[in-house]
Amino acid sequence: MDALIYTVMSGAERVLRAQQVHANNLANLETPGFRANVEQSNARQVAGAGYAARHLNELVSDAVSGREGALRETGRDLDVALQGPGLFAVQLGNGEAYTRAGNFSLDADGSLMLGKQPVMGDGGPINLPAHSKVEIAADGVISIQAPGQVELQPVDRLKLVKPEFAALRKNEQGLLVARDGQALAADESVRVGAGRLESSNVSAVEEMVNTMSLARDFEVQMKLFKSADGMADAGNRLMRD
Amino acid sequence: MNPAMWISKTGVQAQDAKLQAIANNLANVNTVGFKRDRVMFEDLFYQVERQPGAEGPDGSNAPAGVQLGNGTRMVGTQKVFTSGSLQTSNQSLDIAIVGQGFLQVEGPNGRPAYTRAGQLQVNAEGRLTNAQGLRLQPEITIPAGASSITIAENGMVSATMSGNAAANELGQLRLSNFINPTGLLALGDNIYQETAASGAPTEGVPGADGLGKLKQGALEGSNVQVVEEMVDMIAAQRTYEMNTKVLSAADNMLQYLSQAVR
């Protein structure tokens, strides 16, 4: 059988899966700190003698967009947004993972948490003692006002890192990790702002346009599918007549 | 089936939940002591189909991998405990907590409950209660014939008795605070209950130890900001719409496919 139909199939398969990437980005349009996944189509040569001119198509999608999201004022003390490039570090198992989401909360023991993960400070997970007020400064230093005290005293500092986005990938939980699996070193130059949250960096327009164009791509693949079918049918008729 | 359809479904569902929270916030825009709810989302787990660097069938290393997301999920709702605007009501039994802290009442099931709504009342036995009739803890009894009740910033309740020039001290209101107020369980009726997530309450005198002061004759309004909710509502509606668009694009693709093979 002509290999056209298999080439078409690889194209159609890629479009279906690319649609999944864009659907996921759009579903997370309102997830704070979410970084859009980038999807890309790759030509892949078929190995073997006589196939040199044949290329199949495959989906590559493990890159993450490093564009910054819009900042929203929320007024909550434990909402922190990164100003400019940088990432927060959270504890994941024995290692570390990174994220741009800064909607922290405290658990009953005073540990600073991001969802189910403890937030990392200079020397491990951050724990805040009893306090009546908490402030997070631009360099990530967390100060508290102990009950009965007037002055704020620093207790810990958020671990902030500044890697290149190209050196990161998402893990199964959607947190960012270094491609080589190593923990990143803290960077002093990262700035944060308390009382605000960074929204998702998904561009709705871009995702919609991509979705529509992928749907049309798929239509084209189906047309080719039909012509491959037509050609095979014509061949069959030649034998019958 | 086309997985994009299920992913869009999670997006549509999430926005549905968000709209419900916005509707509740807007409905409570005039509820004294109400704290707005905020819906938080997170991305669902990722399918890592091929690790970068995995060996392909022809022996070459794949330069990059495939990771496909599965949509979004509502992690939970957070009560946002920023303070609401103060409204002056000039009622002697209205109090506002300026700062942190909750008034403790005896909850409907006998367990302590906490509230920031300070519309106090006196019941038939002369006890101070909240607007729902739940008794304030520690209990304070206003004797019959008491006139001009005063509640000081530190919670001291005093009243003048008829025929007596000096005011009588009747008792002191206390406030409770939690390390993580967001973890409190909202019971409705403006009251909250302690949970494992909120931590144990620490009790104190108003104005001391980081607790707020009491202001008599004022009420703390709801902290819902109408404009913010409206903007959120528009965003939720449009996100809903865009996710439905992807849903129909995915549906169209399946239609092309079934037509091609017919």
HADDOCK unambig.tbl for C-alpha pairs under 7 A between the chains (distance, minus, plus):
assign (segid A and resid 16 and name CA) (segid B and resid 2 and name CA) 6.86 0.50 0.50
assign (segid A and resid 19 and name CA) (segid B and resid 4 and name CA) 5.98 0.50 0.50
assign (segid A and resid 20 and name CA) (segid B and resid 3 and name CA) 6.14 0.50 0.50
assign (segid A and resid 20 and name CA) (segid B and resid 4 and name CA) 4.44 0.50 0.50
assign (segid A and resid 20 and name CA) (segid B and resid 68 and name CA) 6.87 0.50 0.50
assign (segid A and resid 21 and name CA) (segid B and resid 68 and name CA) 5.90 0.50 0.50
assign (segid A and resid 21 and name CA) (segid B and resid 69 and name CA) 6.33 0.50 0.50
assign (segid A and resid 23 and name CA) (segid B and resid 4 and name CA) 5.51 0.50 0.50
assign (segid A and resid 23 and name CA) (segid B and resid 7 and name CA) 5.93 0.50 0.50
assign (segid A and resid 23 and name CA) (segid B and resid 8 and name CA) 5.72 0.50 0.50
assign (segid A and resid 23 and name CA) (segid B and resid 246 and name CA) 6.44 0.50 0.50
assign (segid A and resid 24 and name CA) (segid B and resid 7 and name CA) 5.91 0.50 0.50
assign (segid A and resid 24 and name CA) (segid B and resid 69 and name CA) 5.61 0.50 0.50
assign (segid A and resid 24 and name CA) (segid B and resid 70 and name CA) 6.04 0.50 0.50
assign (segid A and resid 24 and name CA) (segid B and resid 71 and name CA) 4.58 0.50 0.50
assign (segid A and resid 26 and name CA) (segid B and resid 243 and name CA) 6.40 0.50 0.50
assign (segid A and resid 27 and name CA) (segid B and resid 7 and name CA) 6.81 0.50 0.50
assign (segid A and resid 27 and name CA) (segid B and resid 8 and name CA) 5.90 0.50 0.50
assign (segid A and resid 27 and name CA) (segid B and resid 10 and name CA) 6.67 0.50 0.50
assign (segid A and resid 27 and name CA) (segid B and resid 11 and name CA) 3.98 0.50 0.50
assign (segid A and resid 27 and name CA) (segid B and resid 71 and name CA) 5.53 0.50 0.50
assign (segid A and resid 27 and name CA) (segid B and resid 72 and name CA) 5.68 0.50 0.50
assign (segid A and resid 27 and name CA) (segid B and resid 243 and name CA) 6.44 0.50 0.50
assign (segid A and resid 28 and name CA) (segid B and resid 11 and name CA) 6.87 0.50 0.50
assign (segid A and resid 28 and name CA) (segid B and resid 43 and name CA) 6.38 0.50 0.50
assign (segid A and resid 28 and name CA) (segid B and resid 71 and name CA) 6.69 0.50 0.50
assign (segid A and resid 28 and name CA) (segid B and resid 72 and name CA) 5.53 0.50 0.50
assign (segid A and resid 29 and name CA) (segid B and resid 239 and name CA) 6.93 0.50 0.50
assign (segid A and resid 31 and name CA) (segid B and resid 41 and name CA) 4.91 0.50 0.50
assign (segid A and resid 31 and name CA) (segid B and resid 42 and name CA) 5.54 0.50 0.50
assign (segid A and resid 47 and name CA) (segid B and resid 58 and name CA) 6.54 0.50 0.50
assign (segid A and resid 59 and name CA) (segid B and resid 66 and name CA) 6.94 0.50 0.50
assign (segid A and resid 60 and name CA) (segid B and resid 64 and name CA) 6.28 0.50 0.50
assign (segid A and resid 60 and name CA) (segid B and resid 65 and name CA) 5.86 0.50 0.50
assign (segid A and resid 60 and name CA) (segid B and resid 66 and name CA) 5.28 0.50 0.50
assign (segid A and resid 61 and name CA) (segid B and resid 65 and name CA) 6.22 0.50 0.50
assign (segid A and resid 61 and name CA) (segid B and resid 66 and name CA) 4.62 0.50 0.50
assign (segid A and resid 61 and name CA) (segid B and resid 67 and name CA) 5.61 0.50 0.50
assign (segid A and resid 62 and name CA) (segid B and resid 64 and name CA) 6.66 0.50 0.50
assign (segid A and resid 62 and name CA) (segid B and resid 65 and name CA) 5.52 0.50 0.50
assign (segid A and resid 62 and name CA) (segid B and resid 66 and name CA) 5.40 0.50 0.50
assign (segid A and resid 62 and name CA) (segid B and resid 67 and name CA) 5.36 0.50 0.50
assign (segid A and resid 76 and name CA) (segid B and resid 82 and name CA) 6.58 0.50 0.50
assign (segid A and resid 106 and name CA) (segid B and resid 180 and name CA) 5.56 0.50 0.50
assign (segid A and resid 107 and name CA) (segid B and resid 180 and name CA) 6.28 0.50 0.50
assign (segid A and resid 107 and name CA) (segid B and resid 197 and name CA) 5.55 0.50 0.50
assign (segid A and resid 107 and name CA) (segid B and resid 198 and name CA) 6.79 0.50 0.50
assign (segid A and resid 108 and name CA) (segid B and resid 179 and name CA) 6.68 0.50 0.50
assign (segid A and resid 108 and name CA) (segid B and resid 180 and name CA) 6.39 0.50 0.50
assign (segid A and resid 108 and name CA) (segid B and resid 196 and name CA) 6.43 0.50 0.50
assign (segid A and resid 108 and name CA) (segid B and resid 197 and name CA) 4.85 0.50 0.50
assign (segid A and resid 108 and name CA) (segid B and resid 198 and name CA) 5.24 0.50 0.50
assign (segid A and resid 108 and name CA) (segid B and resid 199 and name CA) 4.16 0.50 0.50
assign (segid A and resid 110 and name CA) (segid B and resid 179 and name CA) 6.75 0.50 0.50
assign (segid A and resid 130 and name CA) (segid B and resid 179 and name CA) 6.69 0.50 0.50
assign (segid A and resid 132 and name CA) (segid B and resid 210 and name CA) 4.72 0.50 0.50
assign (segid A and resid 147 and name CA) (segid B and resid 209 and name CA) 4.39 0.50 0.50
assign (segid A and resid 147 and name CA) (segid B and resid 210 and name CA) 5.47 0.50 0.50
assign (segid A and resid 148 and name CA) (segid B and resid 208 and name CA) 6.70 0.50 0.50
assign (segid A and resid 148 and name CA) (segid B and resid 209 and name CA) 4.42 0.50 0.50
assign (segid A and resid 148 and name CA) (segid B and resid 210 and name CA) 6.54 0.50 0.50
assign (segid A and resid 171 and name CA) (segid B and resid 46 and name CA) 6.94 0.50 0.50
assign (segid A and resid 172 and name CA) (segid B and resid 45 and name CA) 5.00 0.50 0.50
assign (segid A and resid 172 and name CA) (segid B and resid 46 and name CA) 4.39 0.50 0.50
assign (segid A and resid 172 and name CA) (segid B and resid 47 and name CA) 6.47 0.50 0.50
assign (segid A and resid 172 and name CA) (segid B and resid 48 and name CA) 6.94 0.50 0.50
assign (segid A and resid 173 and name CA) (segid B and resid 44 and name CA) 6.86 0.50 0.50
assign (segid A and resid 173 and name CA) (segid B and resid 45 and name CA) 4.76 0.50 0.50
assign (segid A and resid 173 and name CA) (segid B and resid 46 and name CA) 6.40 0.50 0.50
assign (segid A and resid 174 and name CA) (segid B and resid 43 and name CA) 6.23 0.50 0.50
assign (segid A and resid 174 and name CA) (segid B and resid 45 and name CA) 6.10 0.50 0.50
assign (segid A and resid 174 and name CA) (segid B and resid 46 and name CA) 6.43 0.50 0.50
assign (segid A and resid 211 and name CA) (segid B and resid 246 and name CA) 6.54 0.50 0.50
assign (segid A and resid 212 and name CA) (segid B and resid 249 and name CA) 6.76 0.50 0.50
assign (segid A and resid 215 and name CA) (segid B and resid 249 and name CA) 6.01 0.50 0.50
assign (segid A and resid 215 and name CA) (segid B and resid 253 and name CA) 5.90 0.50 0.50
assign (segid A and resid 218 and name CA) (segid B and resid 253 and name CA) 6.41 0.50 0.50
assign (segid A and resid 219 and name CA) (segid B and resid 253 and name CA) 6.95 0.50 0.50
assign (segid A and resid 219 and name CA) (segid B and resid 256 and name CA) 6.06 0.50 0.50
assign (segid A and resid 222 and name CA) (segid B and resid 256 and name CA) 6.54 0.50 0.50
assign (segid A and resid 222 and name CA) (segid B and resid 257 and name CA) 6.32 0.50 0.50
assign (segid A and resid 222 and name CA) (segid B and resid 260 and name CA) 5.82 0.50 0.50
assign (segid A and resid 225 and name CA) (segid B and resid 260 and name CA) 6.91 0.50 0.50
assign (segid A and resid 226 and name CA) (segid B and resid 260 and name CA) 5.81 0.50 0.50
